[in-house]
Amino acid sequence: MNQNVVSLTKTALVTAIYLALGFLFQPVSFGPLQFRVAEITNPIAVFNKRYVWGITIGCFLFNLISSPNALIDMGIGTANTLVMTGVSYLIAKKIKNYWTKLLITPFIGAISMFMIAAELYWFASAPFWITYGTLMVTQFAMMLIGAVLFGIIEEKTHFFRNENKTNS
């Protein structure tokens, strides 16, 4: 099968997973205390840069369709996802150990939540430090679940890795 078709299909699948989880758990996906379950997909970015784009597109579309503050979330939320998954991918390229590569992502995701806390502070008058603290905890939890879940799936199936070489 054409590698471009396989790559595009896998990217679209990750986007669809993000969207499906987002829509399923939409009521708890926004605000100062959020459990954006779709964020469990973020650790997939360590396997291939195409997933950085798949997750980012999923986040953008979910914010566009579902966010009560769509214009703001499409910009800041999507930028946060792009930066966080991109940094995760770049750091993972330098790490040899499979599980270390995956388990570093919840820390990167938690730290990155300052962008969302700042957004909520500026546009919703949420207290910055409390909001940042709650977002860090929930983001860390969602991404830890995703790292373990997709780590196990990938160990068994090798679905997410590049077909020609690992972590391109």
Helices and strands as residue ranges (DSSP letters): H 3-24, G 26-28, G 37-46, H 49-66, H 70-72, I 73-77, H 78-93, H 98-103, H 105-112, H 114-124, H 128-157
